[in-house]
Each structure stands twice: as C-alpha cells, then as structure tokens.
Amino acid sequence: MTDAEIEKENAAITKAYKELLKVSYRTLSTEDKKLIRKAFEVAVDAHKEQRRKSGEAYIFHPIAVAKIVAQEIGLDATSIAAALLHDVVEDNEDYSIQDIEQLFGETVAKIVDGLTKISSLNKDMDVSMQAENFRKMLLTLNDDVRVIIIKIADRLHNMQTMDSMRADKQVKIASETLYIYAPLAHRIGLYNIKTELEDLGLKYTEPEVYNDILLKMKESKEDQDIYIKEFNDVIKNSLDKENLNYDIKGRPKSIFSIRRKIINQGVSYDEVYDKFAVRIIYKSDPENEKFLAWKIYSIVTDHFRPNPTRLRDWISSPKSTGYEALHITVMGPKGRWVEVQIRSERMNEIAEKGYAAHYKYKNKEEKEDSLETWINRLQEALENHGANAVDFVEQFKLNLYSKEIFVFTPQGDLKSLPKGATPLDFAFSIHTEVGMKTRGAKVNGKLVPLSHELKSGDQVDILTSESAKPNPNWLDYATTARARSKIKTALKESTKLVAEEGKEILRRKLKQLKITLNENSVNEMVSHFKLKTSLDLFYRVGSGAIDNIMLKEYASSRSNAFVSYIKNKISRKTTPTKEELEKDEITNKYDLLVFGKEEEKLDYKLAVCCNPIPGDSVFGFLTINEGIKVHKKNCPNAVSMQSNYAYRILSAKWIDSSQQDFSAQIILSGIDNLGLVNNITKMISSNMHVNMKSISFQSDDGIFSGKINVVVKNKNLLTKLMDNLKKINGIDKVKRV
C-alpha cells in the first residue's frame, strides 16, 4: 500500500470510531469514552497486520460489531469495549485473557473470554460438534448474557459482509444463522436483527427465491406507498381531532416471512395478502399509554372493520421478551386486509432494541430485578444440560420459536408458556416437585387429560398425589425442554429401581439353576440375550421380559461348551454386520424405528450419505420420489435440511421394542360372589408393571362376566396376570381376546 492509501485508510478508521461514539443509544460518560478509546487502541494494535477476505483492514469488523451493539442493541460501554476486543485474544498471541483483565477489569475479560471460547472451536466441524458448540455458547449465558448478544452482533456483521466468500462457506454460515442465531435474536427480543438475519440467511441459501421476492417487492413499492397514504388519509382527521401526537409508517414485511407464508399457505407472491403493516407510533406519558393505545384502536376500527380473530393485545400481557403493542388486522380500502400495529414511543424502542430499552425505562431496583428475571427466563430454556447436544439444540429451538400463550394459576397469577403446552408443562413451570407429583389437571374447573393443549386465558389447577410418579407416556404430553428433561431424569431413576429389583430376582433364579451371579455370568447373559449392558439385562428380568423359561434355555446352552465357544466368538465382534442386525431385529436393543409424536411405524429407507444403524440418533426426511429417508442427526447434510426444508422433517427414533407398551383385552367368567370385583381390581393394581385402562363387569342370575383392558410391557407379564386371575376364588375362565 502507498503512503496515501495508508493515510486514507487511517482516516476512515478514525471516522468509523467517531461515528461509533456518536450513534450510541446510551449516553456515554467521560469514563465510558475513556474505556472505549482504550479498547479501540488495543484492537487497532492487535489487528494491525490483519485484513479481511474483501481486502479491507480487519479493524473495521470489530468497530462495526461494536456499532451494532451500541446503536441497534443499545448496550452499555462495557459491552461496546468487549465488542471491540472480541477477536483480540483469539487472533493475536501478544494478548491473553489475563492481559485483557489487567487492562479492562474482570467483566470485560469474562465477556471476551466467553466470545473466544465460542470462536475457538473448529470452524469446519460436523453437525454434532456444531451442536456441541452451540450448547457451549448457550451455556455461557450463565456467566454473562452479553456474550450471546455480542455474538449475535458479530454474526450479523459477518452475514452483511459475506459477498467475497466461497459459495459453500456462504451456504454453511447462512444455514447456521437460520438454524440458531435468528431464533436466538427472536427470543432476546431483537426483532430487527432477527429479521435481517433471516433475510440474509435466505439470500445465501436460496438466492433465486430471495432475488425474485426482492424484485417483486421493489416493483410493488409505489402501489404500496399510494395504498398506505390512502389508508392514512382516512384516519388522520379523527386522530388529529383527539390532539394525538403520532406518526404513521408503512412497513413492508420481511422477505423471509413472505417466503414462509408462500410455503405454509401454498400461495403465490401476489396472493399473500399482508405483505406490509401500518405502524402507528404515539407520544405518551406512562400513565396514559394504555388508555391512548385503546383510543387509537377505537378510531381505527370506527373507520375499518376489524378481523375479530386477529386481535393481539400485548399491552395487557407483554411477551416474555418484554414486547408490548396492540396488533389488529382490519379490512382496508379496496377490500384488502391490513395489519395495524399500535405502539407508544417507549414500546417501539423496546420492540427495536429488545432488553436494552426495557432497561432504560426502569429505576435502579427494577433494573436489577428485571435483568434477573430476563436472564432466568433464558436460562430456563437452557436447563436441559444432560441431553445429547443435537437433541438439546433441537429442543432449545422449539422453545425459541414457539409462540406464547398466557394462562392463569388457581390464585389468578399469569404464567406465560409456549403455544402447544399442556397441563404437564404448566405443572413443571410452577415447580419440579409439583410436576413430579402430578396426578391430574383441571382446566377452567373441568378435569382434562394431561395431553390437553392449553389455550390463552385458561385457568389451570394441578392435582397432585404423593404416590404419583412420571411414566414414559408423559414424554408424549410434555413439550417444554424443562418438563421433558425432568421427566427423562425421573424415568432413568425408575429404570434403575426396576433393574435393582431384577438383579435380586436374577440372583435367586440362577441359584436354583446352580449358577452364580458374577461378572462372568452377567457378561455371558448379555451376550446370550443380545443386549448391550448389564443394566438392560437386569431391567428385562425386573420387568418380566426375560422369564424362567428363557433363563433355563440360557443355563442349558451354557452347559454346551461348543455353543458357549460360538457365543463368545460372536460377542467378540465389535461391529455387527447389517445382516446380523436384521437377523437379530427383535432381540437387539434398539430394534424398532418409529416416527413423529405418535411413534408410528412407517415405511422408510436408510440414507446412504450417513448409513444410520439401530441405536443412532436419527430423523426422517420426506423425499419427493423415494418416501421417507432416515438420516443420522450428525449427518453432513443435516443442517442444510433442517434450515431449508424444516417442513419436510419428521422426528424419528429407535426404540427398544421390549420397553414398548402393548394393549390387551382379557375376558373373565365365573360365579358371582361378594367382593369378587374388589379382589380382581386389587390384584391388577398391585402389579407394578400392568396398567388398567378400562374395566366392565356384569352379573346375570349368579353368573359373572367381565372385560378388562390392560397395557403391559410384554406377553410374559400378561400370562402371569392371567394365571393370578385364575387363582381368585369364583373365577372359572380367563382368556385373552
């Protein structure tokens, strides 16, 4: 570079820095400016040798990220300094975290350290490592929520300046953005940034679609402006009569949201009816804010007929991100639906800046309290630490994107839950202990099943019992990450209890067969029954899936040295072949593949790109010509499928068929006597592995007949139950339908 070029670049860097101070949303004190200046100087020094792919000096990137943090997100000087320094430690050996702490104090160092940890993971990792990376990133929230916010700003600037990258890199980064960063920005209440991330994500993953919609939006802009003016002219006089200080703007919907509507509604661009919204922003003192919002609502609906099903009142019940507004959809001129958003200036700032603006309008005590609440809300979505990383990210995404409903406790307190939540989710959101002891639920005074979908405005009362405990069906009823992780933990505990009981039963039964229960015999049995661990063996004995006859077969095969030799040979094979897996389909641990929430058995093919085998974490992908293809969750193609074709993805899992529940009906007949029904029900309910679904009896001139529908784990349990029923005095016949 020539001296003139260097001078020109230095002037541009200085100009960018001055602009950063000028556009800050927060008022910066002299101390703040000193801190930011020092961070800027360290960043300039650290990056002096670096250039970006586009050829410009690297320092422009940290300044741009700091500018997003200062202007668009509205964070404080500490965050602006951390944003300027976010790549210093990673990219420069001259600066360590200790140096940053010495120069800027513990808080800045902690944020920079969090950002460095996120970036230092291998950039070209496979999907499961990618998920592990996201999980680590999300868990840094426990240290400082600003880490995640600066990371979102960093990602936004990278997305804005990706043109000079290789096409495959662009698709990878864009998919990752749609997969996790856009939902995160949405959850934190950074709606403007979320919209921009989604649009940029679409620009690189589906450029033709993006450019097509962009072109159509440009073509229709003139018509749209004329239409909005026509709409405004109708209501302006009425608003002016009330002496309101307001501003009306038309806002086009994002390209990404128009694309989503085209797909979801199966319509063309021209048929998408709400391509823009009208926003009315009014000035108000805090006392009159609510009153004025409804006054404006009343004026708008005097002129235009509202759609009663499309009223959204987030003023009385703000979203958990702090978003407040009134949204109404009205029939505008020329018979077109128009969404009208009514917000005060304060509400508008919160909608655009997210938490930072919320924070600005509170006093010191409220600030601390509300920051605590906000971080707690985010951490609740992150509670499932123990899960597999891909499941964790999937579950977290579900919680991020879910719309909210508002329900009441019996005392009248308001709780927000994701759309689709059930009484079980509500129970766990109150307290883990309440969730664990749930026996039933009342919604608006009526008993409902635990799978009942709650609606906004419901009053929910959870009925608990000391003897109640989670069962595997609960995973079908619970939708929130918090409830699901607690239920999974409890189920693991109950499996251990059954296994402990099974171990004792096995010890007794083997003793009768003159075999000692030790490490050697346990390993032999695991191999003989084609299981994976001793826990599987003990659980099956405890639940009755392995019975006396099967154990006798094992004992006799054990006495045959040749058979034993063959078995050992097989057990030494580390990776079973596909043929062996198919041959052992029924007895292998994860032998059955099921799809969707209903766990249906559907026809499928295994994808050749990742060759899943039973037991792998998988998902189904609905192809156009070949039906359902099953891919591993860490398949190289998974992220792009998840990002681009989410509507074609089916949840799938391998299950252990011996742990599945089966329904059966038993018919009884005999001589009627006093207390017979009591004896029957007592006997069934005393068996911990049998669940009674329905029961009906009738008596006809002293002859008794009955039908019982039960749910059992396996045939052995059913046989045992029928044998016990036959022993009851008065029962003559017991048979299965």
C-alpha positions in Angstrom: 0.0 0.0 0.0 1.2 3.5 -0.8 1.5 6.1 2.0 -1.5 8.0 0.6 -3.6 4.8 0.7 -2.5 4.1 4.3 -3.4 7.7 5.3 -6.8 7.4 3.6 -7.5 4.1 5.4 -6.4 5.5 8.8 -8.8 8.5 8.3 -11.6 6.0 7.5 -10.8 4.0 10.7 -10.9 7.3 12.8 -14.1 8.3 11.2 -15.7 4.9 11.9 -14.6 5.1 15.6 -16.1 8.7 16.0 -19.3 7.5 14.4 -19.5 4.7 17.0 -19.4 7.2 19.8 -22.0 9.4 18.1 -24.6 6.7 17.4 -24.5 5.1 20.9 -28.1 4.6 22.2 -26.8 5.1 25.8 -25.5 8.4 27.0 -21.7 7.8 27.4 -19.9 9.5 30.4 -16.3 10.6 30.2 -15.3 7.4 31.9 -17.2 5.4 29.3 -15.5 7.2 26.5 -12.0 6.5 28.1 -12.8 2.8 28.3 -14.0 2.6 24.7 -10.9 4.6 23.5 -8.6 2.2 25.3 -10.4 -0.8 23.8 -10.2 0.7 20.4 -6.4 1.3 20.7 -5.8 -2.3 21.8 -7.9 -3.6 19.0 -6.1 -1.4 16.4 -2.8 -2.7 17.7 -3.8 -6.3 17.8 -5.3 -6.4 14.3 -2.8 -4.1 12.6 -1.4 -6.9 10.4 -4.8 -8.4 9.5 -7.0 -8.0 6.5 -10.5 -9.4 5.7 -11.2 -11.5 2.6 -12.5 -8.4 0.9 -9.1 -6.8 1.4 -10.1 -4.1 3.9 -8.3 -3.6 7.3 -9.6 -6.2 9.8 -10.3 -3.4 12.5 -13.4 -2.3 10.5 -15.1 -5.6 11.6 -14.8 -5.1 15.4 -15.8 -1.4 15.0 -18.9 -2.5 13.0 -19.8 -5.1 15.6 -19.4 -2.5 18.4 -21.6 -0.1 16.4 -24.4 -2.7 16.2 -24.0 -3.4 19.9 -24.1 0.4 20.7 -26.7 1.6 18.2 -29.1 -1.2 17.3 -29.0 -3.2 20.5 -28.3 -0.3 22.8 -25.9 -1.9 25.3 -23.6 -0.1 27.7 -19.9 1.0 27.4 -18.7 -2.3 28.9 -20.3 -4.2 26.1 -19.1 -1.8 23.4 -15.5 -2.3 24.7 -15.9 -6.1 24.8 -17.3 -6.0 21.2 -14.2 -4.0 20.0 -12.0 -6.6 21.7 -14.0 -9.7 20.8 -11.3 -11.2 18.4 -8.2 -9.8 20.1 -7.3 -12.9 22.2 -8.2 -15.4 19.5 -6.3 -13.7 16.7 -3.2 -12.3 18.5 -0.6 -14.1 20.6 0.5 -10.8 22.2 -2.7 -10.5 24.2 -4.0 -13.1 26.7 -7.2 -13.0 28.7 -5.0 -12.1 31.7 -3.8 -9.0 29.8 -7.4 -8.0 29.0 -8.4 -8.4 32.7 -5.4 -6.3 33.8 -6.2 -3.5 31.2 -10.1 -3.5 31.4 -11.2 -5.3 34.5 -12.9 -8.6 35.2 -16.3 -8.0 33.5 -14.8 -7.2 30.1 -12.3 -10.1 30.4 -15.1 -12.5 31.2 -17.2 -11.4 28.2 -14.1 -11.6 25.8 -13.2 -15.0 27.2 -16.8 -16.3 26.6 -16.6 -15.0 23.0 -13.1 -16.5 22.5 -14.3 -19.9 23.7 -17.2 -19.9 21.2 -15.0 -18.9 18.3 -12.1 -21.3 19.1 -14.0 -24.4 18.2 -13.1 -25.9 14.8 -15.0 -24.0 12.1 -15.4 -27.0 9.7 -16.9 -29.3 12.3 -19.6 -31.9 11.7 -23.1 -31.3 12.8 -22.8 -33.0 16.3 -19.8 -30.9 17.0 -21.6 -27.9 15.7 -24.5 -28.6 18.2 -21.9 -29.1 20.9 -20.5 -25.7 20.0 -24.0 -24.1 20.2 -24.6 -25.8 23.5 -21.4 -24.4 25.0 -22.3 -21.0 23.6 -25.8 -21.1 25.1 -24.4 -22.1 28.5 -22.1 -19.1 28.6 -25.3 -17.3 29.4 -24.8 -18.5 32.9 -21.6 -16.2 33.0 -22.8 -13.2 31.2 -25.8 -12.7 28.9 -23.8 -10.0 26.9 -21.6 -12.8 25.4 -24.5 -14.1 23.4 -25.7 -10.6 22.4 -22.3 -9.6 21.1 -22.0 -13.0 19.3 -25.3 -12.2 17.5 -24.0 -8.7 16.5 -20.8 -10.4 15.3 -22.8 -12.9 13.2 -24.9 -10.1 11.8 -21.9 -8.2 10.5 -20.4 -11.3 9.1 -23.7 -12.0 7.2 -23.7 -8.4 5.9 -20.2 -8.8 4.5 -20.1 -12.3 3.1 -20.0 -11.5 -0.6 -16.3 -12.2 -1.1 -16.5 -15.7 0.5 -16.7 -19.0 -1.3 -20.2 -20.1 -2.1 -20.1 -23.3 0.0 -18.9 -21.3 3.0 -21.7 -18.8 2.5 -24.3 -21.6 2.5 -22.8 -23.1 5.6 -22.7 -19.9 7.6 -26.2 -18.9 6.3 -27.7 -22.2 7.3 -26.2 -22.0 10.7 -27.6 -18.5 11.1 -31.1 -19.6 10.2 -30.7 -22.7 12.4 -29.7 -20.9 15.7 -28.8 -17.2 15.6 -32.1 -15.9 14.1 -34.2 -17.8 16.7 -31.9 -16.6 19.5 -32.2 -12.9 18.4 -36.0 -13.5 18.3 -36.0 -14.9 21.9 -33.9 -12.0 23.2 -36.4 -9.5 21.6 -34.0 -8.2 18.9 -36.7 -8.3 16.3 -35.0 -6.0 13.7 -31.8 -8.1 13.9 -33.8 -11.3 13.7 -35.5 -10.1 10.5 -32.2 -9.0 8.9 -30.5 -12.4 9.8 -33.4 -14.3 8.3 -33.4 -12.3 5.1 -29.6 -12.6 4.7 -29.9 -16.3 5.5 -32.4 -16.7 2.7 -30.2 -14.6 0.4 -27.4 -17.2 0.5 -29.3 -20.4 1.0 -31.9 -19.8 -1.7 -30.6 -16.8 -3.8 -33.1 -17.3 -6.7 -36.1 -17.2 -4.3 -34.7 -14.2 -2.4 -34.0 -12.1 -5.5 -37.4 -13.0 -7.0 -39.3 -11.7 -4.0 -37.0 -8.7 -3.6 -37.7 -7.7 -7.2 -41.4 -8.1 -6.8 -41.3 -6.0 -3.6 -39.5 -3.2 -5.5 -42.0 -3.3 -8.3 -45.0 -3.1 -6.0 -43.4 -0.4 -3.7 -45.0 2.5 -5.5 -48.5 0.9 -5.3 -47.9 0.1 -1.7 -47.0 3.7 -0.8 -50.1 5.0 -2.6 -52.2 2.5 -0.7 -50.7 3.4 2.7 -51.3 7.1 2.0 -55.0 6.3 1.1 -55.3 4.3 4.4 -53.7 7.1 6.5 -55.8 9.8 5.0 -59.0 8.1 6.2 -58.0 8.0 9.9 -55.7 11.1 10.1 -58.6 13.6 10.7 -60.0 11.5 13.5 -56.6 11.1 15.2 -55.9 14.9 14.8 -59.3 15.8 16.4 -58.1 13.9 19.6 -54.9 16.1 19.7 -52.7 13.0 19.5 -49.0 13.4 18.8 -48.4 10.4 16.5 -46.5 9.1 13.4 -47.9 6.7 10.8 -45.5 4.5 8.8 -45.9 1.6 6.4 -43.5 -1.2 7.0 -43.0 -4.0 4.4 -42.9 -7.5 5.8 -39.6 -9.3 5.6 -38.6 -11.3 2.5 -38.2 -14.4 4.8 -41.7 -14.0 6.3 -43.3 -13.6 2.8 -41.4 -16.8 1.7 -42.7 -18.6 4.8 -46.3 -17.5 4.0 -45.9 -18.7 0.4 -44.8 -22.1 1.6 -47.2 -22.5 4.5 -50.3 -21.2 2.7 -49.4 -22.8 -0.7 -50.0 -19.5 -2.5 -48.1 -17.3 -4.9 -46.5 -13.9 -4.1 -49.5 -12.0 -5.4 -51.9 -14.0 -3.2 -50.1 -13.2 0.1 -52.5 -10.6 1.5 -50.5 -8.9 4.3 -47.2 -8.0 2.7 -46.9 -4.9 4.8 -48.1 -3.5 8.1 -49.1 0.0 9.1 -47.5 1.2 12.3 -48.9 4.0 14.5 -46.4 5.3 17.0 -47.7 7.8 19.5 -46.2 10.0 22.2 -47.5 9.5 25.7 -46.7 9.8 29.4 -46.5 6.5 31.2 -49.9 7.0 32.9 -51.9 7.4 29.7 -50.1 4.9 27.5 -52.6 2.1 27.7 -55.6 4.4 27.5 -54.3 6.1 24.3 -53.5 2.7 22.7 -57.1 1.7 23.0 -58.3 5.1 21.9 -56.3 4.8 18.7 -57.7 1.2 18.3 -61.2 2.6 18.7 -60.6 5.3 16.0 -59.0 2.8 13.5 -61.9 0.3 14.0 -64.5 3.1 13.6 -63.2 3.5 10.0 -62.2 0.0 9.1 -63.9 -3.3 10.1 -61.5 -5.4 12.3 -61.0 -9.2 11.9 -62.1 -10.3 15.4 -59.8 -13.4 15.4 -56.7 -11.3 14.7 -56.6 -9.0 17.7 -53.3 -9.4 19.7 -53.2 -7.5 23.0 -49.5 -7.5 24.2 -50.1 -4.4 26.2 -52.1 -6.0 29.0 -49.9 -9.2 28.8 -46.4 -8.3 27.3 -44.5 -11.1 25.7 -41.7 -12.7 27.8 -39.2 -10.7 25.7 -40.8 -7.5 27.0 -42.6 -6.7 23.7 -45.7 -4.5 24.1 -48.1 -3.5 21.3 -51.6 -3.8 20.1 -51.9 -5.6 16.7 -55.2 -5.6 14.8 -56.0 -6.7 11.3 -58.6 -4.6 9.5 -60.4 -4.6 6.2 -58.7 -1.6 4.4 -59.6 0.2 1.2 -60.3 -2.0 -1.9 -61.1 -4.9 0.3 -57.5 -5.7 1.4 -56.6 -6.9 4.9 -54.1 -4.6 6.6 -52.2 -5.3 9.9 -52.1 -2.2 12.1 -49.6 -2.1 15.0 -50.2 0.4 17.7 -47.2 1.3 20.0 -46.1 4.2 22.2 -42.6 5.5 21.6 -41.4 3.6 24.6 -43.0 0.3 23.3 -41.4 1.0 19.9 -38.0 1.3 21.4 -38.4 -2.0 23.3 -39.6 -3.6 20.0 -36.5 -2.4 18.2 -33.8 -2.6 21.0 -35.1 -5.5 23.0 -33.9 -5.6 26.5 -31.7 -2.5 26.5 -34.7 -0.2 26.0 -36.7 -2.0 28.6 -33.8 -1.4 31.0 -33.7 2.3 30.1 -37.2 2.9 31.4 -36.7 1.4 34.9 -35.3 2.7 38.2 -32.2 1.0 39.8 -34.0 -1.6 41.8 -36.4 -2.5 39.0 -33.4 -2.8 36.6 -31.6 -5.4 38.8 -34.9 -7.3 39.3 -35.9 -7.3 35.7 -32.4 -8.2 34.4 -32.5 -11.2 36.8 -36.0 -12.2 35.6 -34.9 -11.9 32.0 -31.7 -14.0 32.4 -33.7 -16.6 34.4 -36.2 -16.9 31.5 -33.4 -17.5 29.1 -31.7 -20.0 31.4 -34.9 -21.9 31.9 -34.8 -22.7 28.2 -31.2 -24.0 28.7 -31.9 -26.2 31.7 -31.5 -29.5 29.9 -27.7 -29.8 30.3 -27.5 -33.5 30.3 -29.1 -34.2 26.9 -27.4 -35.2 23.7 -26.1 -32.0 22.1 -28.3 -32.2 18.9 -31.4 -33.0 20.9 -30.6 -30.1 23.2 -30.3 -27.7 20.3 -33.5 -29.1 18.6 -35.4 -28.7 21.9 -34.0 -25.3 22.6 -35.0 -24.2 19.1 -38.6 -25.4 19.7 -38.7 -23.2 22.8 -37.2 -20.3 21.0 -39.6 -20.2 18.1 -42.7 -21.2 19.9 -45.4 -18.5 20.2 -46.7 -17.7 23.6 -49.9 -18.4 25.4 -50.9 -16.8 28.8 -52.7 -19.0 31.4 -53.8 -18.3 35.0 -52.9 -20.2 38.2 -55.8 -21.0 40.6 -54.8 -17.8 42.5 -55.2 -15.7 39.4 -51.4 -15.2 38.7 -50.5 -15.0 35.0 -48.0 -17.5 33.5 -46.6 -17.5 30.0 -46.0 -20.8 28.3 -45.1 -21.8 24.7 -48.0 -22.5 22.3 -48.9 -26.2 22.4 -48.1 -26.5 26.1 -50.0 -29.0 28.2 -51.0 -29.1 31.9 -47.8 -31.1 32.5 -45.7 -28.3 31.1 -47.6 -25.9 33.4 -47.0 -28.2 36.4 -43.2 -28.3 35.8 -43.1 -24.5 35.2 -44.6 -24.0 38.7 -42.1 -26.3 40.4 -40.3 -29.6 39.7 -41.9 -31.2 42.7 -45.4 -30.2 41.5 -44.6 -31.7 38.1 -43.3 -35.0 39.5 -46.3 -35.5 41.7 -48.9 -34.6 39.1 -52.0 -36.9 39.2 -54.3 -34.9 37.0 -55.4 -31.4 36.0 -58.4 -29.2 35.9 -58.7 -26.6 33.2 -61.4 -23.9 33.9 -62.8 -26.2 36.6 -63.1 -29.4 34.4 -60.9 -32.4 34.6 -58.8 -32.8 31.4 -56.2 -35.4 30.2 -52.6 -34.5 30.7 -52.2 -34.3 26.9 -54.8 -31.5 26.7 -53.5 -28.4 24.8 -53.8 -25.2 26.8 -55.2 -22.0 25.3 -54.6 -18.4 26.3 -56.9 -17.4 29.1 -57.3 -20.9 30.6 -57.1 -21.3 34.4 -55.1 -24.4 35.3 -55.3 -26.3 38.6 -52.8 -29.2 39.0 -53.9 -32.1 41.2 -51.0 -33.8 43.0 -50.6 -37.0 44.9 -47.6 -38.3 46.9 -47.9 -41.7 45.1 -47.9 -40.2 41.6 -44.7 -40.6 39.5 -43.7 -39.9 35.9 -44.3 -42.6 33.3 -42.9 -42.9 29.7 -46.2 -41.6 28.2 -45.5 -38.3 29.9 -42.9 -37.6 27.2 -45.7 -37.6 24.6 -47.6 -35.0 26.7 -44.8 -32.6 27.6 -43.5 -30.0 25.1 -41.2 -27.7 27.1 -37.5 -28.5 27.5 -37.7 -28.1 31.3 -40.5 -30.6 31.7 -39.0 -33.1 29.3 -35.6 -33.1 30.9 -37.0 -33.6 34.4 -39.2 -36.4 33.2 -36.3 -38.2 31.4 -34.2 -37.9 34.6 -37.1 -39.4 36.7 -37.6 -42.3 34.2 -33.9 -43.1 34.3 -34.2 -43.4 38.1 -37.2 -45.7 37.9 -35.4 -47.9 35.3 -32.6 -48.2 37.8 -35.1 -49.2 40.5 -36.6 -51.9 38.3 -33.1 -53.1 37.4 -32.1 -53.3 41.0 -35.1 -55.4 41.8 -34.3 -57.5 38.6 -30.8 -58.1 39.8 -32.1 -59.7 43.0 -34.7 -61.8 41.1 -31.9 -63.0 38.8 -29.6 -63.9 41.7 -32.4 -66.1 43.2 -33.4 -67.7 39.9 -29.8 -68.5 38.9 -29.2 -70.0 42.3 -32.0 -72.5 41.6 -30.2 -73.3 38.3 -26.9 -73.8 40.2 -25.3 -70.7 38.5 -23.6 -67.9 40.5 -24.4 -64.3 39.5 -21.0 -62.8 38.9 -19.3 -60.6 36.3 -18.6 -63.7 34.1 -22.2 -65.0 34.1 -23.6 -61.5 33.6 -21.4 -60.9 30.5 -22.5 -64.3 29.2 -26.2 -63.5 29.6 -25.7 -60.0 28.0 -24.2 -61.8 25.0 -26.8 -64.6 25.0 -29.8 -62.3 25.0 -28.0 -59.9 22.6 -28.2 -56.9 24.9 -25.7 -54.1 25.3 -25.2 -53.6 29.1 -25.9 -55.4 32.3 -28.5 -52.7 33.1 -30.5 -53.8 30.1 -30.3 -57.4 31.4 -31.4 -56.6 35.0 -34.2 -54.3 33.7 -35.6 -57.0 31.4 -35.6 -59.5 34.3 -37.2 -57.0 36.6 -40.0 -56.1 34.1 -40.6 -59.8 33.2 -39.3 -59.6 29.6 -36.8 -62.4 30.5 -38.6 -65.2 32.3 -37.8 -68.6 33.8 -38.1 -70.5 30.5 -35.6 -68.1 28.8 -33.2 -68.4 31.8 -33.4 -72.2 31.6 -32.5 -72.1 27.9 -29.5 -70.0 28.8 -28.5 -72.5 31.5 -28.7 -75.4 29.1 -26.8 -73.5 26.3 -24.1 -72.7 28.9 -23.5 -76.3 29.7 -22.8 -76.9 26.0 -19.1 -75.9 25.6 -19.3 -75.7 21.8 -22.3 -73.3 21.9 -20.6 -71.3 24.6 -17.5 -71.0 22.3 -19.6 -69.8 19.4 -21.4 -67.3 21.6 -18.1 -65.9 22.8 -16.8 -65.7 19.3 -19.9 -63.7 18.2 -19.7 -61.4 21.3 -16.1 -60.5 20.4 -17.1 -59.0 17.1 -17.0 -55.3 17.7 -19.3 -54.1 14.8 -22.2 -56.4 13.9 -22.8 -56.6 10.1 -26.1 -55.2 8.6 -27.3 -58.8 8.0 -26.7 -59.7 11.7 -28.6 -56.6 12.7 -31.6 -57.6 10.5 -31.4 -61.2 11.8 -31.4 -60.1 15.4 -34.1 -57.4 14.8 -36.4 -58.4 17.5 -33.9 -59.1 20.3 -31.4 -56.3 19.6 -31.6 -53.3 22.0 -32.9 -50.6 19.6 -34.7 -52.7 17.1 -37.7 -50.6 16.1 -37.8 -47.3 14.3 -40.8 -45.1 14.9 -41.8 -41.6 13.6 -43.5 -38.5 14.9 -45.1 -37.7 18.2 -47.5 -40.7 17.8 -44.5 -43.0 17.3 -45.9 -44.6 14.1 -44.3 -47.4 12.2 -43.9 -46.2 8.6 -42.0 -47.5 5.6 -38.5 -46.0 5.3 -35.1 -46.3 3.6 -31.8 -45.7 5.3 -29.8 -42.8 3.7 -26.5 -43.8 2.1 -24.8 -40.5 2.9 -24.5 -41.3 6.6 -25.7 -45.0 6.9 -27.6 -44.9 10.2 -27.7 -48.1 12.2 -30.1 -49.1 15.0 -29.5 -47.0 18.1 -28.2 -43.9 16.3 -29.9 -40.5 16.8 -31.8 -40.1 13.6 -34.6 -38.0 11.9 -36.8 -38.8 8.8 -36.7 -36.6 5.7 -39.6 -36.7 3.3 -38.2 -37.0 -0.2 -40.1 -36.3 -3.3 -39.7 -39.6 -5.1 -38.3 -42.1 -2.5 -40.6 -41.8 0.5 -39.0 -41.3 3.9 -35.2 -41.4 4.1 -33.7 -41.8 7.5 -30.5 -39.7 8.3 -28.3 -39.5 11.4 -28.7 -36.3 13.3 -25.0 -35.6 12.7 -25.2 -36.3 9.0 -23.2 -33.8 7.0 -26.4 -32.8 5.2 -28.5 -32.4 8.4 -28.0 -28.6 9.0 -29.0 -27.6 5.5 -32.0 -29.9 5.6 -33.1 -28.5 9.0 -32.5 -25.0 7.8 -34.1 -25.2 4.3 -36.7 -28.0 4.5 -37.9 -27.9 8.1 -41.4 -28.7 6.9 -40.3 -32.0 5.4 -38.5 -33.3 8.5 -40.1 -36.0 10.7 -38.8 -36.7 14.2 -37.7 -40.4 14.4 -36.1 -42.6 17.0 -35.0 -46.2 17.5 -36.8 -47.7 20.4 -36.4 -50.8 22.4 -39.4 -52.9 21.5 -39.2 -54.7 24.8 -40.0 -51.4 26.6 -43.0 -50.7 24.4 -46.4 -50.9 25.9 -49.0 -53.2 24.4 -52.7 -53.2 24.8 -54.6 -56.4 25.5 -58.2 -57.4 26.5 -59.0 -60.1 29.0 -62.4 -61.8 29.3 -63.4 -63.4 32.6 -66.3 -65.5 33.7 -67.3 -67.3 36.8 -69.7 -67.5 39.8 -70.6 -64.1 41.2 -69.8 -63.6 44.9 -69.5 -60.7 47.3 -66.1 -58.8 46.9 -65.2 -60.5 43.7 -64.7 -57.2 41.7 -62.7 -55.8 44.6 -60.4 -58.9 44.6 -59.9 -58.6 40.8 -59.0 -54.9 40.8 -56.9 -55.2 43.9 -54.9 -58.0 42.2 -54.3 -56.0 39.0 -53.4 -52.7 40.7 -50.9 -54.5 43.0 -48.8 -55.5 39.9 -46.5 -52.5 39.2 -46.0 -53.5 35.5 -49.6 -53.6 34.5 -51.7 -50.6 33.7 -55.5 -50.9 33.8 -57.2 -48.8 31.1 -60.9 -49.8 31.4 -63.0 -52.4 33.2 -66.6 -53.6 32.9 -68.5 -56.3 34.8 -72.0 -57.7 34.7 -73.8 -60.3 36.7 -76.7 -62.4 35.3 -78.5 -64.7 37.7 -75.4 -65.6 39.7 -73.1 -65.9 36.7 -70.4 -63.3 36.4 -68.7 -62.0 33.3 -66.2 -59.1 32.8 -63.9 -57.4 30.3 -60.6 -55.8 31.3 -58.4 -53.7 29.0 -54.8 -53.6 30.2 -51.5 -52.2 29.0 -48.4 -54.4 29.5 -44.8 -54.4 28.5 -44.7 -58.0 27.2 -46.6 -61.3 26.8 -44.9 -62.8 29.9 -46.5 -60.2 32.1 -49.9 -60.9 30.6 -49.6 -64.6 31.1 -48.6 -64.1 34.7 -51.5 -61.8 35.2 -54.0 -64.3 33.7 -52.6 -67.1 35.9 -53.1 -65.0 39.0 -56.6 -64.1 38.0 -57.5 -67.8 37.6 -56.5 -68.3 41.3 -59.2 -65.9 42.5 -62.0 -67.8 44.2 -65.1 -67.9 42.0 -63.4 -67.3 38.6 -63.8 -70.1 36.2 -62.4 -69.0 32.8 -59.8 -66.3 31.9 -58.9 -65.8 28.3 -57.3 -63.1 26.1 -59.2 -61.7 23.1 
